[in-house]
């Protein structure tokens, strides 16, 4: 693999990972800023504050996997998580539409990894 391809893959990894790390860390620091992004229906399963406490570490794990584990699984998980967010929040498409682009980046990363 040439250096420009390696650099492109690194940039994709950083971009996808940032999309998971920033909201997770921000939700720990200021959960009230993020609670509004958790769909109301989640409240029927678990309080939204608890959901953030559960989901945020998962996001960090996925981000670290994308950055440091040179396997397809973390990128596939990231892409599936993002598409799921879009599907479950279709009524908020004006907010979650960027998740589609990031999901495509994650799937491209998965394709770039040797099996």
Biopython code that builds the backbone (N, CA, C, O; Angstrom):
import numpy as np
from Bio.PDB.StructureBuilder import StructureBuilder

atoms = [
    (1, "UNK", "N", (0.848, -1.172, 0.000)),
    (1, "UNK", "CA", (0.000, 0.000, 0.000)),
    (1, "UNK", "C", (0.901, 1.246, 0.000)),
    (1, "UNK", "O", (1.827, 1.346, 0.805)),
    (2, "UNK", "N", (0.626, 2.180, -0.897)),
    (2, "UNK", "CA", (1.468, 3.376, -0.971)),
    (2, "UNK", "C", (1.121, 4.366, 0.143)),
    (2, "UNK", "O", (0.103, 4.227, 0.821)),
    (3, "UNK", "N", (1.980, 5.359, 0.315)),
    (3, "UNK", "CA", (1.835, 6.281, 1.447)),
    (3, "UNK", "C", (0.581, 7.148, 1.337)),
    (3, "UNK", "O", (-0.014, 7.483, 2.361)),
    (4, "UNK", "N", (0.167, 7.517, 0.133)),
    (4, "UNK", "CA", (-1.039, 8.338, 0.012)),
    (4, "UNK", "C", (-2.282, 7.538, 0.396)),
    (4, "UNK", "O", (-3.216, 8.090, 0.978)),
    (5, "UNK", "N", (-2.300, 6.255, 0.080)),
    (5, "UNK", "CA", (-3.417, 5.404, 0.485)),
    (5, "UNK", "C", (-3.435, 5.239, 1.997)),
    (5, "UNK", "O", (-4.491, 5.307, 2.625)),
    (6, "UNK", "N", (-2.255, 5.020, 2.579)),
    (6, "UNK", "CA", (-2.165, 4.902, 4.038)),
    (6, "UNK", "C", (-2.631, 6.173, 4.718)),
    (6, "UNK", "O", (-3.332, 6.118, 5.728)),
    (7, "UNK", "N", (-2.249, 7.320, 4.174)),
    (7, "UNK", "CA", (-2.665, 8.600, 4.746)),
    (7, "UNK", "C", (-4.171, 8.803, 4.623)),
    (7, "UNK", "O", (-4.811, 9.320, 5.539)),
    (8, "UNK", "N", (-4.730, 8.397, 3.496)),
    (8, "UNK", "CA", (-6.175, 8.521, 3.301)),
    (8, "UNK", "C", (-6.930, 7.643, 4.301)),
    (8, "UNK", "O", (-7.940, 8.063, 4.866)),
    (9, "UNK", "N", (-6.437, 6.433, 4.513)),
    (9, "UNK", "CA", (-7.064, 5.530, 5.478)),
    (9, "UNK", "C", (-6.957, 6.098, 6.887)),
    (9, "UNK", "O", (-7.909, 6.025, 7.663)),
    (10, "UNK", "N", (-5.806, 6.659, 7.215)),
    (10, "UNK", "CA", (-5.636, 7.275, 8.529)),
    (10, "UNK", "C", (-6.623, 8.427, 8.729)),
    (10, "UNK", "O", (-7.219, 8.555, 9.798)),
    (11, "UNK", "N", (-6.793, 9.254, 7.713)),
    (11, "UNK", "CA", (-7.746, 10.358, 7.814)),
    (11, "UNK", "C", (-9.178, 9.850, 7.971)),
    (11, "UNK", "O", (-9.956, 10.416, 8.739)),
    (12, "UNK", "N", (-9.527, 8.798, 7.255)),
    (12, "UNK", "CA", (-10.855, 8.190, 7.421)),
    (12, "UNK", "C", (-11.032, 7.675, 8.843)),
    (12, "UNK", "O", (-12.082, 7.880, 9.452)),
    (13, "UNK", "N", (-10.020, 7.012, 9.372)),
    (13, "UNK", "CA", (-10.087, 6.493, 10.748)),
    (13, "UNK", "C", (-10.295, 7.626, 11.752)),
    (13, "UNK", "O", (-11.137, 7.530, 12.645)),
    (14, "UNK", "N", (-9.529, 8.687, 11.598)),
    (14, "UNK", "CA", (-9.645, 9.824, 12.512)),
    (14, "UNK", "C", (-11.033, 10.454, 12.401)),
    (14, "UNK", "O", (-11.644, 10.792, 13.414)),
    (15, "UNK", "N", (-11.522, 10.611, 11.192)),
    (15, "UNK", "CA", (-12.847, 11.207, 10.986)),
    (15, "UNK", "C", (-13.962, 10.385, 11.603)),
    (15, "UNK", "O", (-14.832, 10.927, 12.284)),
    (16, "UNK", "N", (-13.941, 9.085, 11.372)),
    (16, "UNK", "CA", (-14.977, 8.212, 11.932)),
    (16, "UNK", "C", (-14.855, 8.170, 13.457)),
    (16, "UNK", "O", (-15.856, 8.277, 14.165)),
    (17, "UNK", "N", (-13.649, 8.017, 13.949)),
    (17, "UNK", "CA", (-13.448, 7.941, 15.401)),
    (17, "UNK", "C", (-13.895, 9.223, 16.089)),
    (17, "UNK", "O", (-14.515, 9.172, 17.152)),
    (18, "UNK", "N", (-13.589, 10.366, 15.499)),
    (18, "UNK", "CA", (-13.984, 11.638, 16.097)),
    (18, "UNK", "C", (-15.503, 11.744, 16.220)),
    (18, "UNK", "O", (-16.014, 12.292, 17.197)),
    (19, "UNK", "N", (-16.223, 11.216, 15.224)),
    (19, "UNK", "CA", (-17.685, 11.256, 15.252)),
    (19, "UNK", "C", (-18.254, 10.443, 16.415)),
    (19, "UNK", "O", (-19.405, 10.643, 16.805)),
    (20, "UNK", "N", (-17.468, 9.539, 16.963)),
    (20, "UNK", "CA", (-17.898, 8.745, 18.118)),
    (20, "UNK", "C", (-17.322, 9.271, 19.425)),
    (20, "UNK", "O", (-18.005, 9.271, 20.449)),
    (21, "UNK", "N", (-16.076, 9.718, 19.399)),
    (21, "UNK", "CA", (-15.425, 10.162, 20.640)),
    (21, "UNK", "C", (-16.005, 11.481, 21.146)),
    (21, "UNK", "O", (-16.293, 11.615, 22.335)),
    (22, "UNK", "N", (-16.176, 12.446, 20.261)),
    (22, "UNK", "CA", (-16.647, 13.758, 20.718)),
    (22, "UNK", "C", (-17.994, 13.691, 21.440)),
    (22, "UNK", "O", (-18.095, 14.185, 22.563)),
    (23, "UNK", "N", (-19.027, 13.104, 20.844)),
    (23, "UNK", "CA", (-20.308, 13.087, 21.570)),
    (23, "UNK", "C", (-20.242, 12.281, 22.863)),
    (23, "UNK", "O", (-20.903, 12.623, 23.844)),
    (24, "UNK", "N", (-19.451, 11.220, 22.868)),
    (24, "UNK", "CA", (-19.346, 10.401, 24.076)),
    (24, "UNK", "C", (-18.709, 11.195, 25.214)),
    (24, "UNK", "O", (-19.242, 11.226, 26.323)),
    (25, "UNK", "N", (-17.584, 11.830, 24.948)),
    (25, "UNK", "CA", (-16.919, 12.608, 25.993)),
    (25, "UNK", "C", (-17.752, 13.817, 26.402)),
    (25, "UNK", "O", (-17.832, 14.152, 27.584)),
    (26, "UNK", "N", (-18.358, 14.459, 25.439)),
    (26, "UNK", "CA", (-19.193, 15.615, 25.741)),
    (26, "UNK", "C", (-20.404, 15.224, 26.586)),
    (26, "UNK", "O", (-20.826, 15.979, 27.462)),
    (27, "UNK", "N", (-20.960, 14.044, 26.319)),
    (27, "UNK", "CA", (-22.107, 13.577, 27.103)),
    (27, "UNK", "C", (-21.711, 13.278, 28.544)),
    (27, "UNK", "O", (-22.528, 13.441, 29.450)),
    (28, "UNK", "N", (-20.483, 12.847, 28.772)),
    (28, "UNK", "CA", (-20.003, 12.649, 30.139)),
    (28, "UNK", "C", (-19.839, 13.990, 30.849)),
    (28, "UNK", "O", (-20.194, 14.133, 32.019)),
    (29, "UNK", "N", (-19.298, 14.967, 30.129)),
    (29, "UNK", "CA", (-19.017, 16.272, 30.720)),
    (29, "UNK", "C", (-20.302, 17.071, 30.954)),
    (29, "UNK", "O", (-20.473, 17.676, 32.011)),
    (30, "UNK", "N", (-21.199, 17.072, 29.972)),
    (30, "UNK", "CA", (-22.434, 17.854, 30.061)),
    (30, "UNK", "C", (-23.604, 17.050, 29.494)),
    (30, "UNK", "O", (-24.040, 17.301, 28.371)),
    (31, "UNK", "N", (-24.116, 16.084, 30.266)),
    (31, "UNK", "CA", (-25.189, 15.235, 29.746)),
    (31, "UNK", "C", (-26.435, 16.021, 29.332)),
    (31, "UNK", "O", (-27.150, 15.609, 28.419)),
    (32, "UNK", "N", (-26.695, 17.132, 29.987)),
    (32, "UNK", "CA", (-27.896, 17.908, 29.653)),
    (32, "UNK", "C", (-27.839, 18.454, 28.229)),
    (32, "UNK", "O", (-28.883, 18.693, 27.621)),
    (33, "UNK", "N", (-26.653, 18.653, 27.696)),
    (33, "UNK", "CA", (-26.516, 19.133, 26.321)),
    (33, "UNK", "C", (-26.852, 18.047, 25.298)),
    (33, "UNK", "O", (-27.147, 18.350, 24.142)),
    (34, "UNK", "N", (-26.808, 16.794, 25.721)),
    (34, "UNK", "CA", (-27.008, 15.679, 24.788)),
    (34, "UNK", "C", (-28.305, 14.920, 25.013)),
    (34, "UNK", "O", (-28.729, 14.157, 24.145)),
    (35, "UNK", "N", (-28.935, 15.112, 26.149)),
    (35, "UNK", "CA", (-30.130, 14.334, 26.478)),
    (35, "UNK", "C", (-31.241, 14.541, 25.446)),
    (35, "UNK", "O", (-32.034, 13.634, 25.193)),
    (36, "UNK", "N", (-31.295, 15.728, 24.858)),
    (36, "UNK", "CA", (-32.315, 16.018, 23.851)),
    (36, "UNK", "C", (-32.157, 15.227, 22.569)),
    (36, "UNK", "O", (-33.102, 15.115, 21.789)),
    (37, "UNK", "N", (-30.975, 14.679, 22.341)),
    (37, "UNK", "CA", (-30.739, 13.878, 21.134)),
    (37, "UNK", "C", (-31.115, 12.417, 21.322)),
    (37, "UNK", "O", (-31.142, 11.647, 20.362)),
    (38, "UNK", "N", (-31.402, 12.041, 22.548)),
    (38, "UNK", "CA", (-31.844, 10.669, 22.812)),
    (38, "UNK", "C", (-33.349, 10.632, 22.566)),
    (38, "UNK", "O", (-34.090, 11.396, 23.185)),
    (39, "UNK", "N", (-33.815, 9.755, 21.669)),
    (39, "UNK", "CA", (-35.246, 9.712, 21.359)),
    (39, "UNK", "C", (-36.099, 9.441, 22.603)),
    (39, "UNK", "O", (-35.689, 8.718, 23.512)),
    (40, "UNK", "N", (-37.275, 10.031, 22.619)),
    (40, "UNK", "CA", (-38.185, 9.882, 23.761)),
    (40, "UNK", "C", (-38.571, 8.418, 23.989)),
    (40, "UNK", "O", (-38.780, 8.012, 25.132)),
    (41, "UNK", "N", (-38.667, 7.619, 22.920)),
    (41, "UNK", "CA", (-39.093, 6.236, 23.087)),
    (41, "UNK", "C", (-38.101, 5.421, 23.913)),
    (41, "UNK", "O", (-38.465, 4.386, 24.472)),
    (42, "UNK", "N", (-36.849, 5.881, 23.995)),
    (42, "UNK", "CA", (-35.858, 5.179, 24.806)),
    (42, "UNK", "C", (-36.287, 5.173, 26.274)),
    (42, "UNK", "O", (-35.986, 4.244, 27.023)),
    (43, "UNK", "N", (-36.990, 6.224, 26.662)),
    (43, "UNK", "CA", (-37.461, 6.358, 28.050)),
    (43, "UNK", "C", (-38.340, 5.176, 28.466)),
    (43, "UNK", "O", (-38.413, 4.849, 29.650)),
    (44, "UNK", "N", (-39.009, 4.531, 27.500)),
    (44, "UNK", "CA", (-39.841, 3.364, 27.833)),
    (44, "UNK", "C", (-38.992, 2.140, 28.178)),
    (44, "UNK", "O", (-39.484, 1.190, 28.788)),
    (45, "UNK", "N", (-37.724, 2.166, 27.787)),
    (45, "UNK", "CA", (-36.811, 1.057, 28.073)),
    (45, "UNK", "C", (-35.932, 1.341, 29.282)),
    (45, "UNK", "O", (-35.756, 0.492, 30.155)),
    (46, "UNK", "N", (-35.384, 2.554, 29.316)),
    (46, "UNK", "CA", (-34.439, 2.941, 30.361)),
    (46, "UNK", "C", (-34.438, 4.473, 30.408)),
    (46, "UNK", "O", (-34.630, 5.116, 29.375)),
    (47, "UNK", "N", (-34.230, 5.060, 31.570)),
    (47, "UNK", "CA", (-34.140, 6.525, 31.599)),
    (47, "UNK", "C", (-33.062, 7.025, 30.624)),
    (47, "UNK", "O", (-32.004, 6.412, 30.481)),
    (48, "UNK", "N", (-33.348, 8.124, 29.974)),
    (48, "UNK", "CA", (-32.426, 8.628, 28.946)),
    (48, "UNK", "C", (-31.050, 8.965, 29.524)),
    (48, "UNK", "O", (-30.040, 8.813, 28.837)),
    (49, "UNK", "N", (-31.002, 9.411, 30.756)),
    (49, "UNK", "CA", (-29.709, 9.706, 31.397)),
    (49, "UNK", "C", (-28.878, 8.433, 31.547)),
    (49, "UNK", "O", (-27.665, 8.448, 31.339)),
    (50, "UNK", "N", (-29.533, 7.341, 31.906)),
    (50, "UNK", "CA", (-28.852, 6.048, 32.029)),
    (50, "UNK", "C", (-28.412, 5.570, 30.643)),
    (50, "UNK", "O", (-27.315, 5.035, 30.482)),
    (51, "UNK", "N", (-29.264, 5.766, 29.663)),
    (51, "UNK", "CA", (-28.911, 5.385, 28.298)),
    (51, "UNK", "C", (-27.609, 6.062, 27.868)),
    (51, "UNK", "O", (-26.728, 5.419, 27.296)),
    (52, "UNK", "N", (-27.494, 7.365, 28.148)),
    (52, "UNK", "CA", (-26.259, 8.083, 27.805)),
    (52, "UNK", "C", (-25.050, 7.479, 28.509)),
    (52, "UNK", "O", (-23.976, 7.358, 27.919)),
    (53, "UNK", "N", (-25.227, 7.103, 29.764)),
    (53, "UNK", "CA", (-24.116, 6.504, 30.517)),
    (53, "UNK", "C", (-23.708, 5.147, 29.956)),
    (53, "UNK", "O", (-22.554, 4.738, 30.090)),
    (54, "UNK", "N", (-24.642, 4.454, 29.334)),
    (54, "UNK", "CA", (-24.351, 3.150, 28.729)),
    (54, "UNK", "C", (-23.804, 3.324, 27.306)),
    (54, "UNK", "O", (-22.837, 2.668, 26.918)),
    (55, "UNK", "N", (-24.432, 4.209, 26.543)),
    (55, "UNK", "CA", (-24.080, 4.372, 25.136)),
    (55, "UNK", "C", (-22.736, 5.058, 24.939)),
    (55, "UNK", "O", (-22.001, 4.721, 24.011)),
    (56, "UNK", "N", (-22.407, 6.013, 25.798)),
    (56, "UNK", "CA", (-21.158, 6.767, 25.650)),
    (56, "UNK", "C", (-19.912, 5.883, 25.719)),
    (56, "UNK", "O", (-19.035, 6.018, 24.866)),
    (57, "UNK", "N", (-19.798, 4.978, 26.706)),
    (57, "UNK", "CA", (-18.615, 4.093, 26.698)),
    (57, "UNK", "C", (-18.570, 3.185, 25.462)),
    (57, "UNK", "O", (-17.492, 2.878, 24.952)),
    (58, "UNK", "N", (-19.729, 2.765, 24.992)),
    (58, "UNK", "CA", (-19.784, 1.954, 23.776)),
    (58, "UNK", "C", (-19.225, 2.745, 22.590)),
    (58, "UNK", "O", (-18.472, 2.206, 21.778)),
    (59, "UNK", "N", (-19.595, 4.022, 22.497)),
    (59, "UNK", "CA", (-19.069, 4.864, 21.426)),
    (59, "UNK", "C", (-17.551, 4.987, 21.505)),
    (59, "UNK", "O", (-16.866, 4.957, 20.482)),
    (60, "UNK", "N", (-17.032, 5.125, 22.712)),
    (60, "UNK", "CA", (-15.581, 5.248, 22.896)),
    (60, "UNK", "C", (-14.882, 3.952, 22.484)),
    (60, "UNK", "O", (-13.836, 3.986, 21.835)),
    (61, "UNK", "N", (-15.454, 2.824, 22.858)),
    (61, "UNK", "CA", (-14.873, 1.530, 22.476)),
    (61, "UNK", "C", (-14.845, 1.384, 20.953)),
    (61, "UNK", "O", (-13.842, 0.958, 20.382)),
    (62, "UNK", "N", (-15.949, 1.738, 20.307)),
    (62, "UNK", "CA", (-16.003, 1.655, 18.841)),
    (62, "UNK", "C", (-14.957, 2.579, 18.221)),
    (62, "UNK", "O", (-14.249, 2.184, 17.295)),
    (63, "UNK", "N", (-14.860, 3.802, 18.726)),
    (63, "UNK", "CA", (-13.883, 4.766, 18.193)),
    (63, "UNK", "C", (-12.454, 4.244, 18.334)),
    (63, "UNK", "O", (-11.666, 4.316, 17.391)),
    (64, "UNK", "N", (-12.128, 3.722, 19.504)),
    (64, "UNK", "CA", (-10.777, 3.188, 19.714)),
    (64, "UNK", "C", (-10.517, 1.982, 18.819)),
    (64, "UNK", "O", (-9.408, 1.799, 18.318)),
    (65, "UNK", "N", (-11.549, 1.159, 18.621)),
    (65, "UNK", "CA", (-11.413, 0.016, 17.713)),
    (65, "UNK", "C", (-11.141, 0.459, 16.290)),
    (65, "UNK", "O", (-10.288, -0.111, 15.610)),
    (66, "UNK", "N", (-11.864, 1.474, 15.836)),
    (66, "UNK", "CA", (-11.660, 1.997, 14.486)),
    (66, "UNK", "C", (-10.243, 2.551, 14.345)),
    (66, "UNK", "O", (-9.579, 2.330, 13.332)),
    (67, "UNK", "N", (-9.790, 3.267, 15.362)),
    (67, "UNK", "CA", (-8.462, 3.894, 15.289)),
    (67, "UNK", "C", (-7.310, 2.892, 15.355)),
    (67, "UNK", "O", (-6.345, 2.994, 14.597)),
    (68, "UNK", "N", (-7.418, 1.926, 16.267)),
    (68, "UNK", "CA", (-6.233, 1.124, 16.599)),
    (68, "UNK", "C", (-6.306, -0.355, 16.239)),
    (68, "UNK", "O", (-5.270, -1.016, 16.163)),
    (69, "UNK", "N", (-7.506, -0.892, 16.015)),
    (69, "UNK", "CA", (-7.620, -2.314, 15.714)),
    (69, "UNK", "C", (-7.789, -2.450, 14.210)),
    (69, "UNK", "O", (-8.842, -2.103, 13.675)),
    (70, "UNK", "N", (-6.802, -2.934, 13.539)),
    (70, "UNK", "CA", (-6.798, -2.974, 12.083)),
    (70, "UNK", "C", (-7.595, -4.170, 11.563)),
    (70, "UNK", "O", (-7.084, -5.007, 10.820)),
    (71, "UNK", "N", (-8.843, -4.221, 11.970)),
    (71, "UNK", "CA", (-9.763, -5.273, 11.533)),
    (71, "UNK", "C", (-11.022, -4.617, 10.975)),
    (71, "UNK", "O", (-11.247, -3.424, 11.180)),
    (72, "UNK", "N", (-11.829, -5.386, 10.280)),
    (72, "UNK", "CA", (-13.062, -4.867, 9.696)),
    (72, "UNK", "C", (-14.149, -4.615, 10.732)),
    (72, "UNK", "O", (-14.937, -3.683, 10.578)),
    (73, "UNK", "N", (-14.207, -5.422, 11.780)),
    (73, "UNK", "CA", (-15.335, -5.389, 12.715)),
    (73, "UNK", "C", (-15.639, -4.016, 13.296)),
    (73, "UNK", "O", (-16.799, -3.606, 13.250)),
    (74, "UNK", "N", (-14.668, -3.272, 13.844)),
    (74, "UNK", "CA", (-15.019, -1.971, 14.426)),
    (74, "UNK", "C", (-15.629, -0.998, 13.407)),
    (74, "UNK", "O", (-16.548, -0.246, 13.733)),
    (75, "UNK", "N", (-15.121, -1.020, 12.197)),
    (75, "UNK", "CA", (-15.663, -0.129, 11.167)),
    (75, "UNK", "C", (-17.072, -0.547, 10.761)),
    (75, "UNK", "O", (-17.930, 0.304, 10.528)),
    (76, "UNK", "N", (-17.308, -1.836, 10.678)),
    (76, "UNK", "CA", (-18.650, -2.323, 10.353)),
    (76, "UNK", "C", (-19.622, -1.962, 11.480)),
    (76, "UNK", "O", (-20.734, -1.502, 11.222)),
    (77, "UNK", "N", (-19.198, -2.172, 12.724)),
    (77, "UNK", "CA", (-20.043, -1.815, 13.869)),
    (77, "UNK", "C", (-20.358, -0.321, 13.846)),
    (77, "UNK", "O", (-21.500, 0.078, 14.072)),
    (78, "UNK", "N", (-19.351, 0.498, 13.574)),
    (78, "UNK", "CA", (-19.566, 1.949, 13.509)),
    (78, "UNK", "C", (-20.591, 2.292, 12.436)),
    (78, "UNK", "O", (-21.515, 3.069, 12.680)),
    (79, "UNK", "N", (-20.431, 1.721, 11.264)),
    (79, "UNK", "CA", (-21.368, 1.990, 10.174)),
    (79, "UNK", "C", (-22.782, 1.554, 10.500)),
    (79, "UNK", "O", (-23.739, 2.283, 10.239)),
    (80, "UNK", "N", (-22.917, 0.366, 11.071)),
    (80, "UNK", "CA", (-24.246, -0.142, 11.441)),
    (80, "UNK", "C", (-24.870, 0.732, 12.528)),
    (80, "UNK", "O", (-26.064, 1.027, 12.476)),
    (81, "UNK", "N", (-24.072, 1.144, 13.506)),
    (81, "UNK", "CA", (-24.599, 2.025, 14.558)),
    (81, "UNK", "C", (-25.141, 3.322, 13.956)),
    (81, "UNK", "O", (-26.222, 3.782, 14.324)),
    (82, "UNK", "N", (-24.386, 3.901, 13.038)),
    (82, "UNK", "CA", (-24.800, 5.169, 12.440)),
    (82, "UNK", "C", (-26.052, 5.013, 11.580)),
    (82, "UNK", "O", (-26.952, 5.850, 11.640)),
    (83, "UNK", "N", (-26.114, 3.963, 10.792)),
    (83, "UNK", "CA", (-27.316, 3.729, 9.976)),
    (83, "UNK", "C", (-28.518, 3.472, 10.887)),
    (83, "UNK", "O", (-29.624, 3.929, 10.600)),
    (84, "UNK", "N", (-28.304, 2.747, 11.975)),
    (84, "UNK", "CA", (-29.389, 2.498, 12.930)),
    (84, "UNK", "C", (-29.882, 3.812, 13.534)),
    (84, "UNK", "O", (-31.087, 4.013, 13.687)),
    (85, "UNK", "N", (-28.960, 4.697, 13.874)),
    (85, "UNK", "CA", (-29.346, 6.006, 14.410)),
    (85, "UNK", "C", (-30.210, 6.757, 13.399)),
    (85, "UNK", "O", (-31.211, 7.368, 13.773)),
    (86, "UNK", "N", (-29.833, 6.716, 12.135)),
    (86, "UNK", "CA", (-30.607, 7.407, 11.101)),
    (86, "UNK", "C", (-31.997, 6.785, 10.974)),
    (86, "UNK", "O", (-32.998, 7.500, 10.922)),
    (87, "UNK", "N", (-32.058, 5.458, 10.923)),
    (87, "UNK", "CA", (-33.341, 4.777, 10.752)),
    (87, "UNK", "C", (-34.263, 5.040, 11.948)),
    (87, "UNK", "O", (-35.452, 5.306, 11.770)),
    (88, "UNK", "N", (-33.714, 4.965, 13.161)),
    (88, "UNK", "CA", (-34.541, 5.143, 14.358)),
    (88, "UNK", "C", (-34.897, 6.598, 14.632)),
    (88, "UNK", "O", (-35.768, 6.887, 15.452)),
    (89, "UNK", "N", (-34.227, 7.505, 13.947)),
    (89, "UNK", "CA", (-34.485, 8.932, 14.140)),
    (89, "UNK", "C", (-34.810, 9.620, 12.825)),
    (89, "UNK", "O", (-34.426, 10.768, 12.601)),
    (90, "UNK", "N", (-35.513, 8.918, 11.967)),
    (90, "UNK", "CA", (-35.842, 9.465, 10.648)),
    (90, "UNK", "C", (-36.582, 10.784, 10.705)),
    (90, "UNK", "O", (-36.455, 11.608, 9.799)),
    (91, "UNK", "N", (-37.352, 10.995, 11.757)),
    (91, "UNK", "CA", (-38.079, 12.256, 11.900)),
    (91, "UNK", "C", (-37.145, 13.426, 12.217)),
    (91, "UNK", "O", (-37.559, 14.584, 12.150)),
    (92, "UNK", "N", (-35.900, 13.135, 12.557)),
    (92, "UNK", "CA", (-34.884, 14.156, 12.842)),
    (92, "UNK", "C", (-33.809, 14.148, 11.754)),
    (92, "UNK", "O", (-32.635, 14.398, 12.026)),
    (93, "UNK", "N", (-34.225, 13.859, 10.529)),
    (93, "UNK", "CA", (-33.260, 13.685, 9.445)),
    (93, "UNK", "C", (-32.398, 14.925, 9.223)),
    (93, "UNK", "O", (-31.244, 14.809, 8.813)),
    (94, "UNK", "N", (-32.943, 16.097, 9.487)),
    (94, "UNK", "CA", (-32.161, 17.319, 9.297)),
    (94, "UNK", "C", (-30.981, 17.392, 10.268)),
    (94, "UNK", "O", (-30.059, 18.183, 10.068)),
    (95, "UNK", "N", (-31.009, 16.573, 11.310)),
    (95, "UNK", "CA", (-29.904, 16.508, 12.269)),
    (95, "UNK", "C", (-29.000, 15.311, 11.975)),
    (95, "UNK", "O", (-27.776, 15.434, 12.038)),
    (96, "UNK", "N", (-29.582, 14.164, 11.659)),
    (96, "UNK", "CA", (-28.801, 12.925, 11.532)),
    (96, "UNK", "C", (-28.328, 12.617, 10.113)),
    (96, "UNK", "O", (-27.675, 11.597, 9.896)),
    (97, "UNK", "N", (-28.642, 13.474, 9.146)),
    (97, "UNK", "CA", (-28.277, 13.170, 7.760)),
    (97, "UNK", "C", (-26.773, 12.973, 7.588)),
    (97, "UNK", "O", (-26.350, 12.191, 6.736)),
    (98, "UNK", "N", (-25.961, 13.669, 8.383)),
    (98, "UNK", "CA", (-24.504, 13.520, 8.262)),
    (98, "UNK", "C", (-24.040, 12.117, 8.669)),
    (98, "UNK", "O", (-22.984, 11.654, 8.237)),
    (99, "UNK", "N", (-24.829, 11.460, 9.491)),
    (99, "UNK", "CA", (-24.461, 10.115, 9.921)),
    (99, "UNK", "C", (-24.380, 9.152, 8.738)),
    (99, "UNK", "O", (-23.630, 8.177, 8.780)),
    (100, "UNK", "N", (-25.143, 9.421, 7.695)),
    (100, "UNK", "CA", (-25.077, 8.567, 6.503)),
    (100, "UNK", "C", (-23.686, 8.672, 5.868)),
    (100, "UNK", "O", (-23.092, 7.657, 5.506)),
    (101, "UNK", "N", (-23.172, 9.887, 5.734)),
    (101, "UNK", "CA", (-21.836, 10.087, 5.159)),
    (101, "UNK", "C", (-20.765, 9.427, 6.011)),
    (101, "UNK", "O", (-19.843, 8.802, 5.486)),
    (102, "UNK", "N", (-20.887, 9.565, 7.317)),
    (102, "UNK", "CA", (-19.893, 8.964, 8.217)),
    (102, "UNK", "C", (-19.991, 7.442, 8.167)),
    (102, "UNK", "O", (-18.974, 6.753, 8.244)),
    (103, "UNK", "N", (-21.202, 6.917, 8.040)),
    (103, "UNK", "CA", (-21.380, 5.464, 7.911)),
    (103, "UNK", "C", (-20.704, 4.957, 6.638)),
    (103, "UNK", "O", (-20.061, 3.908, 6.647)),
    (104, "UNK", "N", (-20.851, 5.692, 5.563)),
    (104, "UNK", "CA", (-20.202, 5.300, 4.308)),
    (104, "UNK", "C", (-18.688, 5.310, 4.474)),
    (104, "UNK", "O", (-18.001, 4.425, 3.964)),
    (105, "UNK", "N", (-18.161, 6.309, 5.188)),
    (105, "UNK", "CA", (-16.719, 6.336, 5.480)),
    (105, "UNK", "C", (-16.321, 5.092, 6.271)),
    (105, "UNK", "O", (-15.293, 4.475, 5.988)),
    (106, "UNK", "N", (-17.133, 4.724, 7.262)),
    (106, "UNK", "CA", (-16.823, 3.552, 8.083)),
    (106, "UNK", "C", (-16.830, 2.278, 7.236)),
    (106, "UNK", "O", (-15.952, 1.429, 7.387)),
    (107, "UNK", "N", (-17.813, 2.141, 6.348)),
    (107, "UNK", "CA", (-17.856, 0.958, 5.494)),
    (107, "UNK", "C", (-16.676, 0.948, 4.511)),
    (107, "UNK", "O", (-16.146, -0.117, 4.195)),
    (108, "UNK", "N", (-16.266, 2.118, 4.031)),
    (108, "UNK", "CA", (-15.080, 2.197, 3.168)),
    (108, "UNK", "C", (-13.842, 1.728, 3.930)),
    (108, "UNK", "O", (-12.995, 1.027, 3.378)),
    (109, "UNK", "N", (-13.743, 2.120, 5.202)),
    (109, "UNK", "CA", (-12.628, 1.644, 6.032)),
    (109, "UNK", "C", (-12.650, 0.127, 6.152)),
    (109, "UNK", "O", (-11.613, -0.527, 6.046)),
    (110, "UNK", "N", (-13.830, -0.423, 6.372)),
    (110, "UNK", "CA", (-13.944, -1.881, 6.502)),
    (110, "UNK", "C", (-13.456, -2.567, 5.231)),
    (110, "UNK", "O", (-12.815, -3.616, 5.292)),
    (111, "UNK", "N", (-13.760, -1.973, 4.082)),
    (111, "UNK", "CA", (-13.315, -2.558, 2.815)),
    (111, "UNK", "C", (-11.814, -2.410, 2.601)),
    (111, "UNK", "O", (-11.213, -3.180, 1.850)),
    (112, "UNK", "N", (-11.206, -1.423, 3.259)),
    (112, "UNK", "CA", (-9.777, -1.178, 3.063)),
    (112, "UNK", "C", (-8.887, -2.100, 3.885)),
    (112, "UNK", "O", (-7.682, -2.185, 3.647)),
    (113, "UNK", "N", (-9.480, -2.785, 4.845)),
    (113, "UNK", "CA", (-8.702, -3.645, 5.744)),
    (113, "UNK", "C", (-8.559, -5.022, 5.123)),
    (113, "UNK", "O", (-9.518, -5.585, 4.594)),
    (114, "UNK", "N", (-7.346, -5.555, 5.194)),
    (114, "UNK", "CA", (-7.128, -6.914, 4.704)),
    (114, "UNK", "C", (-7.841, -7.888, 5.612)),
    (114, "UNK", "O", (-7.837, -7.739, 6.834)),
    (115, "UNK", "N", (-8.451, -8.884, 5.005)),
    (115, "UNK", "CA", (-9.205, -9.879, 5.776)),
    (115, "UNK", "C", (-8.288, -10.863, 6.436)),
    (115, "UNK", "O", (-8.750, -11.771, 7.126)),
]
sb = StructureBuilder()
sb.init_structure("model")
sb.init_model(0)
sb.init_chain("A")
sb.init_seg("    ")
for serial, (resi, resn, name, xyz) in enumerate(atoms, 1):
    if name == "N":
        sb.init_residue(resn, " ", resi, " ")
    sb.init_atom(name, np.array(xyz, "f"), 0.0, 1.0, " ", f" {name:<3s}", serial, name[0])
structure = sb.get_structure()
